Amino acid sequence: MASTTKDTYLYDGGVASGTATYTTPLVPIKDYSDLDGTPNMVDITTLSDAVVQQLPGVKSAGAWEFTCNFDKALYTALKLLEGAEHWYAVWFGATGAEGKVSCKGRLSVAIVGAGVDAAREMKVTIARSSDPVLA
């Protein structure tokens, strides 16, 4: 069954050394990046092959990126999370019933540039330190 991005939330589950506890969304998000990485391709082509031969290698642990409307209070609160490893999750559906993708990572936040007649935004980036898990 298809679904939409309506009711998609970013959660902070607490310090990564403990058990993840997701209670309230961290910040309202406008968009999000790919939540899983793609594997590097290992070239195993020999001189007798007519076509390049490859095997999947180590999976790229791309950072999660989220665009949010700028809010001074939220920005300040997010700055306090920088550097510490936490559990993070993206919930699909208000209760996560359509899926929850979680991982450990370190958050950073930055105010992004803007032009004329544009919303002021900030970018939240989570440098993943574990593989994402879908529940």
C-alpha atoms as an extended CHARMM CRD file, in Angstrom:
* protein
*
       135  EXT
         1         1  MET       CA              0.0000000000        0.0000000000        0.0000000000  PROA      1               0.0000000000
         2         2  ALA       CA              1.3290000000        3.4360000000       -0.9150000000  PROA      2               0.0000000000
         3         3  SER       CA              1.6050000000        6.2170000000        1.6330000000  PROA      3               0.0000000000
         4         4  THR       CA              2.5180000000        9.9040000000        1.6840000000  PROA      4               0.0000000000
         5         5  THR       CA              5.0600000000       11.9150000000        3.6360000000  PROA      5               0.0000000000
         6         6  LYS       CA              2.3350000000       13.5710000000        5.7070000000  PROA      6               0.0000000000
         7         7  ASP       CA              2.9260000000       12.8780000000        9.3940000000  PROA      7               0.0000000000
         8         8  THR       CA              6.6650000000       12.1580000000        9.1290000000  PROA      8               0.0000000000
         9         9  TYR       CA              8.6090000000       13.0020000000       12.2770000000  PROA      9               0.0000000000
        10        10  LEU       CA             12.2040000000       13.1550000000       13.5190000000  PROA      10              0.0000000000
        11        11  TYR       CA             12.6710000000       11.8590000000       17.0670000000  PROA      11              0.0000000000
        12        12  ASP       CA             15.5590000000       11.9690000000       19.5530000000  PROA      12              0.0000000000
        13        13  GLY       CA             15.6170000000        8.7360000000       21.5380000000  PROA      13              0.0000000000
        14        14  GLY       CA             18.1770000000        9.8150000000       24.1190000000  PROA      14              0.0000000000
        15        15  VAL       CA             21.8310000000        9.0500000000       24.7380000000  PROA      15              0.0000000000
        16        16  ALA       CA             23.1180000000        6.1340000000       22.6550000000  PROA      16              0.0000000000
        17        17  SER       CA             24.6430000000        4.3800000000       25.6730000000  PROA      17              0.0000000000
        18        18  GLY       CA             21.1140000000        3.7530000000       26.9960000000  PROA      18              0.0000000000
        19        19  THR       CA             17.9190000000        2.2810000000       25.6350000000  PROA      19              0.0000000000
        20        20  ALA       CA             16.1430000000        4.4010000000       23.0370000000  PROA      20              0.0000000000
        21        21  THR       CA             13.0270000000        6.1820000000       24.3260000000  PROA      21              0.0000000000
        22        22  TYR       CA             11.0190000000        8.1840000000       21.8030000000  PROA      22              0.0000000000
        23        23  THR       CA              8.3960000000       10.4530000000       23.3620000000  PROA      23              0.0000000000
        24        24  THR       CA              7.9870000000       13.6610000000       21.3550000000  PROA      24              0.0000000000
        25        25  PRO       CA              9.2500000000       14.8110000000       17.9410000000  PROA      25              0.0000000000
        26        26  LEU       CA             12.5800000000       16.6410000000       18.0660000000  PROA      26              0.0000000000
        27        27  VAL       CA             11.7790000000       19.3470000000       15.5010000000  PROA      27              0.0000000000
        28        28  PRO       CA              9.1960000000       19.7200000000       12.7050000000  PROA      28              0.0000000000
        29        29  ILE       CA             10.8590000000       18.7100000000        9.4220000000  PROA      29              0.0000000000
        30        30  LYS       CA             10.1670000000       19.8770000000        5.8600000000  PROA      30              0.0000000000
        31        31  ASP       CA             12.1330000000       17.1640000000        4.0750000000  PROA      31              0.0000000000
        32        32  TYR       CA             14.6250000000       14.3760000000        4.6730000000  PROA      32              0.0000000000
        33        33  SER       CA             17.4410000000       12.6860000000        2.7840000000  PROA      33              0.0000000000
        34        34  ASP       CA             17.8310000000        9.0030000000        1.9310000000  PROA      34              0.0000000000
        35        35  LEU       CA             17.7000000000        6.9980000000        5.1500000000  PROA      35              0.0000000000
        36        36  ASP       CA             19.8820000000        4.0820000000        4.0150000000  PROA      36              0.0000000000
        37        37  GLY       CA             23.2160000000        3.9640000000        2.2330000000  PROA      37              0.0000000000
        38        38  THR       CA             24.2370000000        2.2070000000       -0.9480000000  PROA      38              0.0000000000
        39        39  PRO       CA             27.1470000000       -0.2260000000       -1.1120000000  PROA      39              0.0000000000
        40        40  ASN       CA             30.4220000000        0.6470000000       -2.7810000000  PROA      40              0.0000000000
        41        41  MET       CA             31.0190000000       -1.5010000000       -5.8270000000  PROA      41              0.0000000000
        42        42  VAL       CA             34.1590000000       -3.6720000000       -5.7720000000  PROA      42              0.0000000000
        43        43  ASP       CA             35.5810000000       -4.2510000000       -9.2410000000  PROA      43              0.0000000000
        44        44  ILE       CA             36.4250000000       -7.9340000000       -9.8150000000  PROA      44              0.0000000000
        45        45  THR       CA             36.7650000000       -7.6790000000      -13.6060000000  PROA      45              0.0000000000
        46        46  THR       CA             39.4460000000       -9.8720000000      -15.1710000000  PROA      46              0.0000000000
        47        47  LEU       CA             41.1480000000       -9.4620000000      -18.5190000000  PROA      47              0.0000000000
        48        48  SER       CA             39.0070000000      -12.2550000000      -19.9520000000  PROA      48              0.0000000000
        49        49  ASP       CA             35.6590000000      -10.6100000000      -19.0160000000  PROA      49              0.0000000000
        50        50  ALA       CA             33.6460000000       -8.8980000000      -21.7600000000  PROA      50              0.0000000000
        51        51  VAL       CA             31.6720000000       -6.8570000000      -19.2340000000  PROA      51              0.0000000000
        52        52  VAL       CA             32.7410000000       -5.1900000000      -15.9750000000  PROA      52              0.0000000000
        53        53  GLN       CA             32.1440000000       -7.5290000000      -13.0270000000  PROA      53              0.0000000000
        54        54  GLN       CA             31.3340000000       -6.0810000000       -9.5810000000  PROA      54              0.0000000000
        55        55  LEU       CA             30.4000000000       -7.2140000000       -6.0900000000  PROA      55              0.0000000000
        56        56  PRO       CA             28.7130000000       -5.0550000000       -3.4560000000  PROA      56              0.0000000000
        57        57  GLY       CA             31.2300000000       -3.8230000000       -0.8840000000  PROA      57              0.0000000000
        58        58  VAL       CA             30.9640000000       -1.8040000000        2.2990000000  PROA      58              0.0000000000
        59        59  LYS       CA             27.7330000000        0.1860000000        2.5740000000  PROA      59              0.0000000000
        60        60  SER       CA             28.1020000000        3.9540000000        2.6080000000  PROA      60              0.0000000000
        61        61  ALA       CA             26.9010000000        5.4850000000        5.8800000000  PROA      61              0.0000000000
        62        62  GLY       CA             25.5810000000        8.7160000000        4.4350000000  PROA      62              0.0000000000
        63        63  ALA       CA             24.4190000000       11.3450000000        6.8910000000  PROA      63              0.0000000000
        64        64  TRP       CA             20.7360000000       11.9880000000        7.4450000000  PROA      64              0.0000000000
        65        65  GLU       CA             19.7990000000       15.5620000000        6.5100000000  PROA      65              0.0000000000
        66        66  PHE       CA             16.6140000000       17.4000000000        7.4140000000  PROA      66              0.0000000000
        67        67  THR       CA             15.4230000000       20.8630000000        6.4250000000  PROA      67              0.0000000000
        68        68  CYS       CA             13.4500000000       22.7350000000        9.1070000000  PROA      68              0.0000000000
        69        69  ASN       CA             11.9950000000       26.2050000000        9.4950000000  PROA      69              0.0000000000
        70        70  PHE       CA             14.3430000000       28.3500000000       11.5770000000  PROA      70              0.0000000000
        71        71  ASP       CA             13.2090000000       28.9060000000       15.1480000000  PROA      71              0.0000000000
        72        72  LYS       CA             15.6620000000       30.4890000000       17.5970000000  PROA      72              0.0000000000
        73        73  ALA       CA             14.5320000000       28.4020000000       20.5950000000  PROA      73              0.0000000000
        74        74  LEU       CA             14.6730000000       25.1170000000       18.6470000000  PROA      74              0.0000000000
        75        75  TYR       CA             18.0310000000       26.0550000000       17.1190000000  PROA      75              0.0000000000
        76        76  THR       CA             19.4600000000       26.7650000000       20.5610000000  PROA      76              0.0000000000
        77        77  ALA       CA             18.1070000000       23.4620000000       21.9300000000  PROA      77              0.0000000000
        78        78  LEU       CA             19.5320000000       21.5260000000       18.9620000000  PROA      78              0.0000000000
        79        79  LYS       CA             22.9480000000       23.1690000000       19.4520000000  PROA      79              0.0000000000
        80        80  LEU       CA             23.0360000000       21.5930000000       22.9330000000  PROA      80              0.0000000000
        81        81  LEU       CA             22.7970000000       18.1170000000       21.3470000000  PROA      81              0.0000000000
        82        82  GLU       CA             25.7970000000       18.6090000000       19.0710000000  PROA      82              0.0000000000
        83        83  GLY       CA             28.6540000000       16.1680000000       19.5110000000  PROA      83              0.0000000000
        84        84  ALA       CA             26.8770000000       13.6550000000       21.7590000000  PROA      84              0.0000000000
        85        85  GLU       CA             25.8970000000       10.2820000000       20.3090000000  PROA      85              0.0000000000
        86        86  HSD       CA             22.1280000000        9.7680000000       20.5390000000  PROA      86              0.0000000000
        87        87  TRP       CA             19.4600000000        7.4700000000       19.1790000000  PROA      87              0.0000000000
        88        88  TYR       CA             17.4840000000        9.0830000000       16.3490000000  PROA      88              0.0000000000
        89        89  ALA       CA             14.4400000000        7.8570000000       14.4430000000  PROA      89              0.0000000000
        90        90  VAL       CA             12.2210000000        8.9120000000       11.5910000000  PROA      90              0.0000000000
        91        91  TRP       CA              8.6050000000        7.8630000000       12.1050000000  PROA      91              0.0000000000
        92        92  PHE       CA              6.1940000000        7.3700000000        9.2270000000  PROA      92              0.0000000000
        93        93  GLY       CA              2.6680000000        8.1330000000       10.4040000000  PROA      93              0.0000000000
        94        94  ALA       CA              1.6890000000        9.9210000000       13.6130000000  PROA      94              0.0000000000
        95        95  THR       CA              2.3480000000        6.8170000000       15.7220000000  PROA      95              0.0000000000
        96        96  GLY       CA              5.0630000000        5.2820000000       13.5480000000  PROA      96              0.0000000000
        97        97  ALA       CA              2.6160000000        2.5870000000       12.4780000000  PROA      97              0.0000000000
        98        98  GLU       CA              3.7970000000        2.9250000000        8.8530000000  PROA      98              0.0000000000
        99        99  GLY       CA              7.4220000000        2.3460000000        9.8780000000  PROA      99              0.0000000000
       100       100  LYS       CA             10.1820000000        3.6490000000       12.1330000000  PROA      100             0.0000000000
       101       101  VAL       CA             13.7540000000        3.9250000000       10.8920000000  PROA      101             0.0000000000
       102       102  SER       CA             16.2620000000        4.3250000000       13.7310000000  PROA      102             0.0000000000
       103       103  CYS       CA             20.0110000000        4.5710000000       14.1900000000  PROA      103             0.0000000000
       104       104  LYS       CA             22.6960000000        6.0250000000       16.4310000000  PROA      104             0.0000000000
       105       105  GLY       CA             24.3960000000        9.2410000000       15.3850000000  PROA      105             0.0000000000
       106       106  ARG       CA             25.7220000000       12.6770000000       16.1880000000  PROA      106             0.0000000000
       107       107  LEU       CA             23.6170000000       15.7330000000       15.3710000000  PROA      107             0.0000000000
       108       108  SER       CA             24.7120000000       19.1130000000       14.0580000000  PROA      108             0.0000000000
       109       109  VAL       CA             22.5790000000       22.0870000000       13.1010000000  PROA      109             0.0000000000
       110       110  ALA       CA             23.2410000000       25.1050000000       10.8870000000  PROA      110             0.0000000000
       111       111  ILE       CA             21.2900000000       28.0920000000        9.6210000000  PROA      111             0.0000000000
       112       112  VAL       CA             21.2040000000       27.9160000000        5.8130000000  PROA      112             0.0000000000
       113       113  GLY       CA             21.3090000000       30.7120000000        3.2730000000  PROA      113             0.0000000000
       114       114  ALA       CA             18.1660000000       32.1380000000        1.7210000000  PROA      114             0.0000000000
       115       115  GLY       CA             17.0100000000       34.5060000000       -0.9880000000  PROA      115             0.0000000000
       116       116  VAL       CA             14.2690000000       37.0720000000       -1.4970000000  PROA      116             0.0000000000
       117       117  ASP       CA             10.8230000000       36.1170000000       -0.2300000000  PROA      117             0.0000000000
       118       118  ALA       CA             11.9650000000       32.7730000000        1.2340000000  PROA      118             0.0000000000
       119       119  ALA       CA             11.3940000000       31.0260000000        4.5180000000  PROA      119             0.0000000000
       120       120  ARG       CA             14.3280000000       31.1970000000        6.9270000000  PROA      120             0.0000000000
       121       121  GLU       CA             15.5600000000       27.6210000000        7.3860000000  PROA      121             0.0000000000
       122       122  MET       CA             18.0330000000       25.4850000000        9.2610000000  PROA      122             0.0000000000
       123       123  LYS       CA             19.5620000000       22.1490000000        8.3250000000  PROA      123             0.0000000000
       124       124  VAL       CA             19.8240000000       19.3220000000       10.8490000000  PROA      124             0.0000000000
       125       125  THR       CA             22.4560000000       16.7240000000        9.9620000000  PROA      125             0.0000000000
       126       126  ILE       CA             22.9000000000       13.4140000000       11.7630000000  PROA      126             0.0000000000
       127       127  ALA       CA             26.2280000000       11.6930000000       11.1370000000  PROA      127             0.0000000000
       128       128  ARG       CA             25.2130000000        8.0620000000       11.4870000000  PROA      128             0.0000000000
       129       129  SER       CA             27.3020000000        5.7530000000       13.6530000000  PROA      129             0.0000000000
       130       130  SER       CA             25.1670000000        2.6460000000       13.1790000000  PROA      130             0.0000000000
       131       131  ASP       CA             23.2230000000        0.9930000000       10.4000000000  PROA      131             0.0000000000
       132       132  PRO       CA             19.5960000000        2.1570000000       10.1600000000  PROA      132             0.0000000000
       133       133  VAL       CA             16.9890000000       -0.3660000000       11.2820000000  PROA      133             0.0000000000
       134       134  LEU       CA             13.3830000000       -0.4210000000       10.0910000000  PROA      134             0.0000000000
       135       135  ALA       CA             10.7970000000       -1.4370000000       12.6660000000  PROA      135             0.0000000000
